[in-house]
Amino acid sequence: MRNYIKEVLKNMPAGWLLTTTHRLDIYNEKLAKTEFLEQFEELYSNNIATTTALNELPTAYDYIRLGHPLSCVLEWALGKLNLVDAENVISFSSKTIPVFSILRKNALEGKKTQILHDGVLNENFDAAIIKNVYGYEFDLKKVDTNSVDAKFEGSTVYVTTEKEFGVVKINENIDFYIGLYDHLGSVLIVNGEENKNYISDIQYVRRRETVAMTPVNSMTALMSLASQSSFEYHESTLEKDKEATLASIRTITNTTITPLVASSGLSIQYAILMGLVHDALENHKGKAIKLIVPPNCYGGTNDQARRVAASIENVTIVDLLVDGDNDMVQSIESVLTKIAKEDAVPLIIAEIPTNPRVEVPNLSDLKATLSKDRKTPNGDNAIDPVFILDQTFCPNVNFLGEGAVLSSVRTISFASGSKFPSGGQCTAGYCAGNKNTVALMDKIAYHLALCDNEATDFQYEILAKQLPSMNQRIVDAYKNTRSFVNYIHEVLPDAKINFVSEELADQEFMPSVFSLDLPTKGNSSEEKEMHKRALNLKLINMMITEIPNESKFCVSYGQLEGCYWTIPATSTQGTTKEGDKDYIVRASLSPDLDLEKHKQVFLDFVNNM
């Protein structure tokens, strides 16, 4: 098996190491990881490790942050060595979140947890904060060796340091074994048939609050496993890369407070949410905390906020209607007025432009609404909101700097790094705050460290290289997108296109994403909807078939080259309530693609509708 892994590492497709998203046309969500590993196991049985064969394996996961071919192979190999199913082995970039994943499930189910460790828990592992802010209950004990003498009435988690990847010692009294690997992350092994019901919950924490062990680190781990030696840590240029990355973010956001960089967009969002909840618990004791979230925004954002609310007693969700017939500013006004009457803490999460309708609110009205003085029923000043701004679509727009539209409102801006910041080469995300958020940013930094979710050395290296060219890439991609949108208007005038106006583009809102509501037909609303959904797939299939080297069925955007197509309802809105989903086409163009070829294929589609 070790020799086979050496061959796999030698022949693996370049995309296994260097891409952040995969094609959805070769991805079956219900069979994520299992389908990939079943076919990988077949190759192993036949001793086939050619690049061609490996490249034909189905996508392991829809997003690399959740898992990817190399993390799956690592988990498969560790499962083989430790005589457990591959699904029982789950790798993380974080050394803390694996523990949190068990604590979360047990907290929701009222089950006890004891954490045994040999003194190696993350130095930022603050038991008091984890209990008081996250709402997790547990006993923490330091033990000398991996020997647990008695079965605990609840879950026993054992945490230890490992120097190489291979066989580990797990006795029957340990429910969850977590090995910590310096610089690389951690591996959790679920022990015993009675604990298998934890697997999907643990994987879901990895999906929403952190990332799997990254491709580069998974490769280092596999090399250690294959050679039966300690893993090697190669000295990186972290200090220089981190300094360059932070300097670029300050320049782009026009801010002076130190930005924060996490292992993914959802990792930074989780730190933001937990930091702001922590601040609210300290400064507004006993008051309800309201997370105000658009129900149809990006599924990860929506889902994570609801998961935080489910875990913490006095945190609840308030829907914010922002798209289509709903105006974001009016919705915020209505919600903040109601929350002021409840004397609660308002934390607003919103995307500008919105996803997938690509709408921008009236910004001066937004500022006025967020800045407005409101009163509680007893005449006190209502708590002013914190605006958490996801500007992944347009990370070039200055919202926070001196004199900018939201400079006087408590605003934290964040962006997913797998899009424009890295050009699709890593998942790291970042956040920045204006001058009114110094204390809040300190809390966010604390929770980023507590969750051990800071960007990795390699992620900083990628961002240091890619961020300086980001704003120019955004301009170039926008020009291609505007040209394509104008062409669609010309050849299919009945289609409804959601894209920014020329006036908004002049204000630097230059997304490379647009959504397309195709004209349909039928004798009933159901028939019309079914026909439109069929047209959506027909268009995407034509694009990826006719232009396979550039057009991908993929959820991402902001890449360095190519064109990406998806249907939000079945991808980015995967966990959104059915009634809030958008069954439309979303397309994104890069700075570098054959635009004329894409126009020609679209014309062929129109002629064959």
C-alpha positions as CSV (number, residue, x, y, z in Angstrom):
1,M,0.0,0.0,0.0
2,R,2.8,2.4,0.8
3,N,4.5,1.7,-2.5
4,Y,1.3,2.3,-4.3
5,I,0.9,5.7,-2.6
6,K,4.4,6.6,-3.7
7,E,3.3,5.9,-7.3
8,V,0.1,7.9,-6.8
9,L,2.1,10.9,-5.5
10,K,4.4,10.7,-8.5
11,N,1.7,10.5,-11.1
12,M,-1.2,12.5,-9.6
13,P,-3.0,15.2,-11.7
14,A,-1.7,18.7,-11.1
15,G,-5.2,19.7,-10.0
16,W,-5.1,17.6,-7.0
17,L,-2.6,20.0,-5.5
18,L,-3.4,23.3,-7.1
19,T,-7.2,23.7,-7.6
20,T,-9.8,24.9,-5.0
21,T,-13.0,23.7,-6.7
22,H,-14.0,20.9,-8.9
23,R,-16.5,20.2,-11.7
24,L,-20.0,19.4,-10.5
25,D,-20.8,17.3,-13.5
26,I,-18.6,14.6,-12.1
27,Y,-19.7,15.1,-8.5
28,N,-22.5,13.2,-6.7
29,E,-23.1,14.9,-3.4
30,K,-24.7,11.9,-1.8
31,L,-21.7,9.8,-2.6
32,A,-19.0,12.4,-1.7
33,K,-15.7,10.8,-0.7
34,T,-17.2,7.2,-0.9
35,E,-17.5,7.2,-4.7
36,F,-14.0,8.6,-5.1
37,L,-12.6,6.1,-2.7
38,E,-14.5,3.1,-4.1
39,Q,-13.0,3.8,-7.5
40,F,-9.6,4.6,-6.0
41,E,-9.7,1.2,-4.2
42,E,-10.4,-0.5,-7.5
43,L,-7.3,1.1,-9.0
44,Y,-5.3,0.1,-6.0
45,S,-6.5,-3.5,-6.3
46,N,-5.4,-3.6,-9.9
47,N,-2.1,-1.7,-9.1
48,I,-3.0,1.1,-11.5
49,A,-1.6,4.6,-10.7
50,T,-1.4,6.3,-14.1
51,T,-2.1,10.0,-14.3
52,T,-4.9,9.3,-16.8
53,A,-6.6,6.8,-14.5
54,L,-6.3,9.1,-11.5
55,N,-7.7,12.0,-13.5
56,E,-10.8,10.1,-14.3
57,L,-11.8,9.5,-10.7
58,P,-15.0,11.3,-9.7
59,T,-14.8,14.5,-7.7
60,A,-14.2,13.8,-4.0
61,Y,-16.0,16.8,-2.6
62,D,-17.7,19.9,-4.1
63,Y,-15.3,22.3,-2.3
64,I,-11.7,21.6,-1.5
65,R,-12.1,23.1,2.0
66,L,-14.4,20.2,2.9
67,G,-12.0,17.6,1.5
68,H,-10.1,16.7,-1.7
69,P,-8.4,13.8,-3.4
70,L,-5.2,14.0,-1.3
71,S,-7.0,14.3,2.1
72,C,-9.2,11.4,1.0
73,V,-6.2,9.3,0.1
74,L,-4.6,10.1,3.4
75,E,-7.7,9.2,5.4
76,W,-8.1,6.0,3.3
77,A,-4.5,5.0,4.0
78,L,-4.7,5.7,7.7
79,G,-7.9,3.7,7.8
80,K,-6.1,0.7,6.2
81,L,-3.2,0.9,8.7
82,N,-5.5,1.2,11.7
83,L,-8.1,-1.3,10.6
84,V,-11.0,1.1,10.5
85,D,-13.2,2.3,7.6
86,A,-11.9,5.4,5.7
87,E,-15.0,7.3,6.7
88,N,-14.0,7.0,10.4
89,V,-10.8,9.0,9.6
90,I,-11.2,12.8,9.2
91,S,-8.4,15.2,8.7
92,F,-8.4,18.9,9.7
93,S,-6.1,21.9,9.1
94,S,-7.1,23.0,12.6
95,K,-5.8,21.3,15.8
96,T,-8.8,22.6,17.9
97,I,-11.9,22.2,15.7
98,P,-11.9,18.3,15.8
99,V,-12.5,18.6,19.6
100,F,-15.1,21.3,19.0
101,S,-16.9,19.0,16.5
102,I,-17.5,16.4,19.2
103,L,-18.3,19.0,21.9
104,R,-20.9,20.6,19.6
105,K,-22.8,17.3,19.0
106,N,-22.7,16.3,22.7
107,A,-23.8,19.8,23.8
108,L,-26.9,19.6,21.5
109,E,-27.7,16.1,22.8
110,G,-27.0,16.7,26.4
111,K,-24.2,14.1,26.6
112,K,-21.0,14.4,28.8
113,T,-17.5,14.7,27.3
114,Q,-14.1,14.1,28.9
115,I,-11.0,15.4,27.0
116,L,-7.8,13.5,27.9
117,H,-4.5,14.9,26.6
118,D,-0.8,14.7,27.2
119,G,-0.3,18.4,27.6
120,V,-0.3,19.2,23.9
121,L,-3.7,21.0,23.4
122,N,-3.5,24.2,21.4
123,E,-1.9,26.8,23.7
124,N,-4.9,29.0,22.9
125,F,-7.4,26.3,24.1
126,D,-9.2,28.4,26.7
127,A,-11.6,26.1,28.6
128,A,-13.5,28.9,30.3
129,I,-14.3,30.7,27.0
130,I,-15.2,27.5,25.2
131,K,-17.7,26.7,28.0
132,N,-19.1,30.3,28.4
133,V,-19.2,31.5,24.8
134,Y,-19.5,28.3,22.7
135,G,-21.8,26.7,25.3
136,Y,-19.8,23.4,25.4
137,E,-19.5,21.4,28.6
138,F,-16.6,19.0,29.3
139,D,-14.0,17.7,31.8
140,L,-10.4,18.3,30.9
141,K,-7.7,16.0,32.2
142,K,-4.0,15.7,31.5
143,V,-2.8,12.0,31.4
144,D,0.7,10.6,31.0
145,T,0.2,7.8,28.4
146,N,-2.5,6.6,26.0
147,S,-4.0,4.3,28.6
148,V,-7.6,4.9,29.7
149,D,-8.5,2.5,32.4
150,A,-12.2,2.9,32.6
151,K,-15.1,3.5,30.3
152,F,-16.6,7.0,30.8
153,E,-20.3,7.6,30.9
154,G,-20.3,9.8,27.8
155,S,-17.6,10.4,25.2
156,T,-13.9,10.1,25.8
157,V,-11.7,12.2,23.5
158,Y,-7.9,11.5,23.6
159,V,-5.6,14.1,22.2
160,T,-1.9,13.6,21.6
161,T,1.1,14.7,19.5
162,E,2.2,12.5,16.6
163,K,5.6,12.7,14.9
164,E,4.7,10.5,11.8
165,F,1.6,9.2,10.1
166,G,0.9,5.5,10.6
167,V,-0.5,3.1,13.2
168,V,-1.8,4.7,16.4
169,K,-2.7,3.1,19.7
170,I,-6.4,3.3,20.5
171,N,-7.9,1.2,23.3
172,E,-11.6,0.3,23.6
173,N,-12.3,3.0,26.2
174,I,-11.4,5.8,23.8
175,D,-14.2,7.0,21.6
176,F,-12.3,9.6,19.6
177,Y,-8.6,9.7,19.0
178,I,-7.1,13.0,17.8
179,G,-3.5,13.2,16.6
180,L,-1.9,16.6,16.3
181,Y,0.8,17.1,13.6
182,D,2.9,20.2,14.0
183,H,2.5,22.6,11.1
184,L,0.1,20.2,9.2
185,G,-3.1,20.0,11.2
186,S,-4.7,17.0,12.9
187,V,-6.4,13.7,12.2
188,L,-9.5,12.4,14.1
189,I,-10.3,8.7,14.2
190,V,-13.8,7.7,15.3
191,N,-13.5,4.5,17.3
192,G,-16.2,1.9,17.8
193,E,-19.4,1.1,16.0
194,E,-21.5,2.9,18.6
195,N,-19.8,6.2,17.5
196,K,-20.4,6.0,13.8
197,N,-23.4,8.3,14.1
198,Y,-20.9,11.2,14.9
199,I,-19.2,10.9,11.5
200,S,-21.5,13.1,9.4
201,D,-21.8,15.7,12.2
202,I,-18.0,15.9,12.5
203,Q,-17.7,16.3,8.7
204,Y,-20.3,19.0,8.8
205,V,-18.3,21.0,11.3
206,R,-15.3,20.6,8.9
207,R,-17.6,21.8,6.0
208,R,-18.9,24.9,7.8
209,E,-16.3,26.1,10.4
210,T,-12.9,25.1,9.1
211,V,-11.2,23.1,6.4
212,A,-9.7,19.7,5.8
213,M,-5.9,19.3,6.0
214,T,-4.8,21.3,2.9
215,P,-3.5,19.6,-0.3
216,V,0.1,20.7,0.3
217,N,0.0,19.5,3.9
218,S,-1.8,16.3,3.0
219,M,0.9,15.5,0.5
220,T,3.6,16.0,3.1
221,A,1.6,13.6,5.4
222,L,1.3,11.0,2.6
223,M,5.0,11.2,2.0
224,S,5.6,10.6,5.7
225,L,3.2,7.6,5.7
226,A,4.6,6.1,2.5
227,S,8.2,6.3,3.7
228,Q,7.4,5.4,7.4
229,S,9.4,8.4,8.6
230,S,8.8,11.6,10.5
231,F,7.2,14.3,8.3
232,E,9.5,17.0,7.2
233,Y,8.7,20.7,7.8
234,H,10.4,22.8,5.2
235,E,11.3,26.3,6.5
236,S,8.9,28.7,4.8
237,T,9.0,32.4,4.0
238,L,6.0,32.8,6.3
239,E,7.1,36.0,8.0
240,K,7.8,37.8,4.8
241,D,4.6,36.4,3.0
242,K,2.4,37.3,6.0
243,E,3.7,40.8,6.1
244,A,3.2,41.2,2.3
245,T,-0.3,39.8,2.5
246,L,-1.4,42.0,5.3
247,A,0.1,45.1,3.5
248,S,-1.9,44.2,0.4
249,I,-5.1,43.8,2.3
250,R,-4.6,47.2,4.0
251,T,-4.0,48.8,0.7
252,I,-7.0,47.2,-1.0
253,T,-9.4,47.9,1.9
254,N,-7.8,51.3,2.7
255,T,-7.7,50.4,6.4
256,T,-5.1,50.8,9.2
257,I,-6.1,48.1,11.7
258,T,-4.3,44.8,11.2
259,P,-6.4,42.5,9.0
260,L,-6.9,38.8,9.8
261,V,-6.3,35.9,7.4
262,A,-7.9,32.5,7.9
263,S,-7.8,29.1,6.2
264,S,-11.0,29.8,4.3
265,G,-13.8,32.3,3.9
266,L,-16.1,30.4,6.3
267,S,-13.2,30.1,8.8
268,I,-12.9,33.9,8.9
269,Q,-16.6,34.2,9.1
270,Y,-16.8,31.8,12.0
271,A,-14.2,33.9,13.9
272,I,-16.2,37.0,13.1
273,L,-19.4,35.6,14.4
274,M,-17.9,34.0,17.6
275,G,-15.9,37.2,18.2
276,L,-19.0,39.4,18.0
277,V,-21.1,37.0,20.1
278,H,-18.3,37.0,22.7
279,D,-18.2,40.9,22.7
280,A,-22.0,41.0,23.0
281,L,-22.0,38.5,26.0
282,E,-19.5,40.7,27.7
283,N,-20.8,44.2,27.0
284,H,-24.5,43.5,26.8
285,K,-25.1,40.9,29.5
286,G,-28.4,39.1,29.5
287,K,-29.6,40.7,26.2
288,A,-30.7,38.7,23.2
289,I,-28.3,38.5,20.3
290,K,-29.9,38.7,16.8
291,L,-28.0,37.4,13.7
292,I,-29.7,39.1,10.8
293,V,-29.1,37.0,7.7
294,P,-30.6,36.9,4.1
295,P,-32.3,33.5,3.8
296,N,-31.1,33.1,0.2
297,C,-27.5,34.3,0.6
298,Y,-24.6,31.9,0.0
299,G,-25.5,28.6,1.6
300,G,-22.3,28.4,3.8
301,T,-23.0,31.8,5.3
302,N,-26.6,31.1,5.9
303,D,-26.0,27.7,7.3
304,Q,-23.1,28.6,9.6
305,A,-25.1,31.5,11.1
306,R,-28.0,29.2,11.9
307,R,-25.6,26.6,13.4
308,V,-24.2,29.2,15.7
309,A,-27.7,30.2,16.8
310,A,-28.6,26.6,17.4
311,S,-25.6,26.1,19.7
312,I,-25.8,29.3,21.8
313,E,-28.8,29.8,24.0
314,N,-29.6,33.5,23.6
315,V,-28.6,33.8,19.9
316,T,-31.4,33.7,17.3
317,I,-31.7,34.2,13.5
318,V,-33.7,37.1,12.0
319,D,-34.4,36.8,8.2
320,L,-33.3,39.8,6.1
321,L,-35.0,39.9,2.7
322,V,-32.7,41.6,0.2
323,D,-33.3,40.3,-3.4
324,G,-35.8,40.8,-6.1
325,D,-38.9,42.7,-4.9
326,N,-37.2,43.3,-1.5
327,D,-35.0,46.3,-0.9
328,M,-32.0,45.7,1.4
329,V,-32.2,49.1,3.1
330,Q,-35.9,49.0,3.8
331,S,-35.5,45.4,5.2
332,I,-32.7,46.5,7.5
333,E,-34.7,49.5,8.6
334,S,-37.7,47.3,9.5
335,V,-35.5,44.7,11.3
336,L,-33.5,47.2,13.3
337,T,-36.6,49.1,14.4
338,K,-38.1,45.8,15.7
339,I,-34.8,44.8,17.4
340,A,-34.6,48.2,19.1
341,K,-38.0,47.6,20.6
342,E,-36.7,44.3,22.0
343,D,-33.5,46.0,23.3
344,A,-31.4,43.2,21.6
345,V,-28.0,43.2,20.0
346,P,-28.2,43.4,16.1
347,L,-25.4,41.7,14.1
348,I,-26.1,42.0,10.3
349,I,-24.5,39.7,7.7
350,A,-25.1,40.8,4.1
351,E,-23.5,40.4,0.7
352,I,-22.9,43.4,-1.6
353,P,-23.5,42.8,-4.4
354,T,-26.1,40.2,-3.4
355,N,-25.8,36.5,-4.6
356,P,-27.1,35.4,-7.0
357,R,-29.1,38.5,-8.1
358,V,-26.0,40.8,-8.2
359,E,-27.8,43.7,-6.7
360,V,-26.3,46.7,-4.9
361,P,-28.4,48.8,-2.5
362,N,-28.5,52.6,-2.4
363,L,-25.3,53.1,-0.3
364,S,-26.1,56.5,1.1
365,D,-29.5,55.2,2.3
366,L,-27.7,52.1,3.7
367,K,-25.3,54.3,5.7
368,A,-28.2,56.5,7.0
369,T,-30.2,53.4,8.1
370,L,-27.2,51.8,9.8
371,S,-26.3,55.1,11.5
372,K,-29.8,56.0,12.7
373,D,-30.3,56.6,16.4
374,R,-33.1,54.3,17.8
375,K,-34.6,54.1,21.2
376,T,-35.6,51.1,23.3
377,P,-39.1,51.1,24.9
378,N,-37.8,52.7,28.1
379,G,-36.1,55.5,26.2
380,D,-32.5,54.3,26.3
381,N,-30.3,54.4,23.2
382,A,-30.7,51.1,21.3
383,I,-27.5,49.1,20.7
384,D,-26.0,50.1,17.3
385,P,-25.6,47.3,14.8
386,V,-22.4,45.7,13.5
387,F,-22.5,45.3,9.8
388,I,-20.7,42.2,8.6
389,L,-20.1,42.7,4.9
390,D,-19.3,39.8,2.6
391,Q,-17.8,41.6,-0.4
392,T,-16.4,38.5,-2.1
393,F,-18.0,39.5,-5.4
394,C,-16.3,42.9,-5.4
395,P,-13.4,42.9,-2.9
396,N,-11.9,45.9,-4.7
397,V,-14.6,48.4,-3.5
398,N,-13.6,50.6,-0.7
399,F,-16.3,50.6,2.0
400,L,-14.1,51.1,5.1
401,G,-11.4,53.7,4.6
402,E,-11.5,57.3,5.8
403,G,-14.5,59.0,4.2
404,A,-15.8,55.8,2.6
405,V,-19.5,55.1,2.8
406,L,-19.3,52.8,5.8
407,S,-16.3,54.4,7.5
408,S,-18.5,55.7,10.4
409,V,-20.6,52.5,10.9
410,R,-19.2,49.6,12.8
411,T,-18.3,47.4,9.8
412,I,-16.3,44.2,9.4
413,S,-15.6,43.3,5.7
414,F,-14.5,39.9,4.6
415,A,-13.8,38.0,1.4
416,S,-13.4,34.4,0.3
417,G,-9.8,33.8,-0.7
418,S,-10.5,31.0,-3.2
419,K,-12.0,33.6,-5.5
420,F,-10.2,36.8,-6.6
421,P,-7.7,37.1,-3.8
422,S,-5.8,33.9,-4.8
423,G,-7.2,33.5,-8.3
424,G,-8.5,30.1,-7.3
425,Q,-5.2,28.7,-6.0
426,C,-6.0,28.5,-2.3
427,T,-9.0,28.8,0.0
428,A,-7.7,31.3,2.6
429,G,-10.1,34.2,3.4
430,Y,-9.5,37.5,5.1
431,C,-11.3,40.2,7.0
432,A,-10.7,43.9,7.7
433,G,-12.3,46.4,10.0
434,N,-12.7,50.2,10.0
435,K,-11.5,52.5,12.8
436,N,-14.6,51.9,14.9
437,T,-13.9,48.1,15.2
438,V,-10.6,47.9,17.1
439,A,-12.1,46.1,20.1
440,L,-14.2,43.9,17.8
441,M,-11.2,42.9,15.7
442,D,-9.3,41.9,18.9
443,K,-12.1,39.6,19.8
444,I,-12.2,38.1,16.2
445,A,-8.4,37.6,16.3
446,Y,-8.8,35.8,19.7
447,H,-11.4,33.3,18.3
448,L,-9.4,32.8,15.1
449,A,-6.5,31.7,17.3
450,L,-8.8,29.7,19.6
451,C,-10.1,27.7,16.6
452,D,-6.6,27.4,15.1
453,N,-8.0,28.6,11.8
454,E,-5.3,31.0,10.7
455,A,-4.1,30.6,7.1
456,T,-1.3,28.1,6.5
457,D,2.2,29.0,5.4
458,F,1.5,28.0,1.8
459,Q,-1.8,30.0,1.7
460,Y,0.1,33.1,2.8
461,E,2.6,32.5,0.1
462,I,-0.1,32.3,-2.6
463,L,-1.9,35.4,-1.3
464,A,1.4,37.4,-1.2
465,K,1.8,36.6,-4.9
466,Q,-1.7,37.1,-6.1
467,L,-3.2,40.0,-4.1
468,P,-1.1,42.7,-5.7
469,S,-2.7,42.0,-9.1
470,M,-6.2,41.4,-7.8
471,N,-7.8,44.8,-8.6
472,Q,-6.5,44.7,-12.2
473,R,-7.8,41.2,-12.7
474,I,-11.2,42.3,-11.4
475,V,-11.3,45.1,-14.0
476,D,-10.2,42.7,-16.8
477,A,-12.7,40.1,-15.8
478,Y,-15.5,42.7,-15.6
479,K,-14.8,43.9,-19.2
480,N,-15.2,40.3,-20.5
481,T,-18.4,39.8,-18.4
482,R,-19.9,43.1,-19.6
483,S,-19.2,42.2,-23.2
484,F,-20.8,38.8,-22.8
485,V,-23.9,40.2,-21.0
486,N,-24.4,42.8,-23.8
487,Y,-24.2,40.0,-26.3
488,I,-26.8,37.9,-24.5
489,H,-29.1,41.0,-24.4
490,E,-28.6,41.3,-28.2
491,V,-29.3,37.7,-29.2
492,L,-31.8,36.7,-26.5
493,P,-33.6,39.9,-25.5
494,D,-36.3,38.0,-23.6
495,A,-33.8,36.7,-21.0
496,K,-33.7,38.4,-17.7
497,I,-30.1,39.1,-16.7
498,N,-29.1,40.2,-13.2
499,F,-25.9,42.3,-13.5
500,V,-24.7,45.7,-12.3
501,S,-25.5,48.8,-14.2
502,E,-22.9,50.9,-16.0
503,E,-23.4,53.6,-13.3
504,L,-22.6,51.1,-10.6
505,A,-19.5,49.9,-12.5
506,D,-18.4,53.6,-12.5
507,Q,-18.5,53.3,-8.7
508,E,-16.0,50.4,-8.9
509,F,-18.7,47.6,-8.5
510,M,-17.3,45.4,-11.2
511,P,-18.3,41.8,-10.6
512,S,-17.4,39.1,-13.0
513,V,-20.6,37.2,-12.1
514,F,-24.1,37.5,-13.6
515,S,-27.2,35.4,-13.3
516,L,-29.4,34.5,-16.2
517,D,-33.2,33.8,-16.0
518,L,-33.9,32.1,-19.3
519,P,-37.2,32.7,-21.2
520,T,-39.4,29.6,-20.9
521,K,-42.8,28.2,-22.1
522,G,-45.5,25.9,-20.9
523,N,-49.2,25.7,-20.0
524,S,-48.8,26.1,-16.3
525,S,-46.3,27.6,-13.8
526,E,-45.0,24.1,-13.1
527,E,-44.5,23.3,-16.8
528,K,-42.7,26.6,-17.3
529,E,-40.4,26.0,-14.3
530,M,-39.5,22.5,-15.4
531,H,-38.8,23.7,-19.0
532,K,-36.6,26.5,-17.6
533,R,-34.6,24.1,-15.4
534,A,-34.1,21.8,-18.5
535,L,-32.8,24.8,-20.5
536,N,-30.4,25.7,-17.7
537,L,-28.8,22.3,-17.9
538,K,-28.8,22.3,-21.7
539,L,-26.9,25.7,-21.8
540,I,-24.3,24.6,-19.2
541,N,-23.8,21.2,-20.9
542,M,-23.3,22.9,-24.3
543,M,-20.7,25.3,-22.8
544,I,-18.6,22.6,-21.0
545,T,-18.9,20.2,-23.9
546,E,-18.0,22.7,-26.7
547,I,-15.3,24.5,-24.7
548,P,-14.0,21.9,-22.3
549,N,-10.6,23.6,-21.7
550,E,-12.2,26.8,-20.5
551,S,-15.9,26.3,-19.5
552,K,-16.4,24.3,-16.3
553,F,-19.5,23.2,-14.4
554,C,-18.2,24.7,-11.2
555,V,-19.3,26.9,-8.3
556,S,-16.3,29.2,-8.3
557,Y,-15.3,32.5,-9.8
558,G,-12.4,35.0,-9.8
559,Q,-10.1,32.3,-11.3
560,L,-7.1,33.3,-13.4
561,E,-8.6,31.8,-16.6
562,G,-11.7,30.1,-18.0
563,C,-15.5,30.5,-17.4
564,Y,-17.5,28.9,-14.7
565,W,-21.2,27.9,-14.7
566,T,-23.5,26.8,-11.9
567,I,-27.2,26.7,-10.8
568,P,-27.2,28.3,-7.3
569,A,-30.1,26.2,-6.1
570,T,-28.1,23.0,-6.5
571,S,-24.7,24.3,-5.5
572,T,-24.1,27.5,-3.5
573,Q,-27.6,27.4,-2.0
574,G,-27.4,23.7,-1.2
575,T,-28.6,24.0,2.4
576,T,-31.0,27.0,1.8
577,K,-34.7,26.4,2.3
578,E,-36.3,25.2,-0.9
579,G,-38.6,28.2,-1.3
580,D,-35.6,30.6,-1.1
581,K,-33.5,28.8,-3.8
582,D,-32.7,30.3,-7.2
583,Y,-33.1,27.9,-10.1
584,I,-31.3,30.1,-12.6
585,V,-27.9,30.0,-14.3
586,R,-25.0,31.8,-12.7
587,A,-21.9,32.4,-14.8
588,S,-18.6,34.0,-14.1
589,L,-15.9,35.0,-16.5
590,S,-12.2,35.4,-15.9
591,P,-9.7,37.9,-17.3
592,D,-8.4,35.2,-19.7
593,L,-10.7,33.3,-21.9
594,D,-11.8,32.9,-25.6
595,L,-14.8,35.3,-25.3
596,E,-15.7,35.0,-29.0
597,K,-16.0,31.2,-28.7
598,H,-18.3,31.5,-25.7
599,K,-20.5,34.0,-27.7
600,Q,-20.7,31.5,-30.6
601,V,-21.7,28.6,-28.4
602,F,-24.3,30.8,-26.7
603,L,-25.7,31.7,-30.1
604,D,-25.9,28.0,-31.0
605,F,-27.9,27.4,-27.8
606,V,-30.3,30.2,-28.7
607,N,-30.8,28.9,-32.2
608,N,-31.6,25.4,-30.7
609,M,-33.9,26.5,-27.9
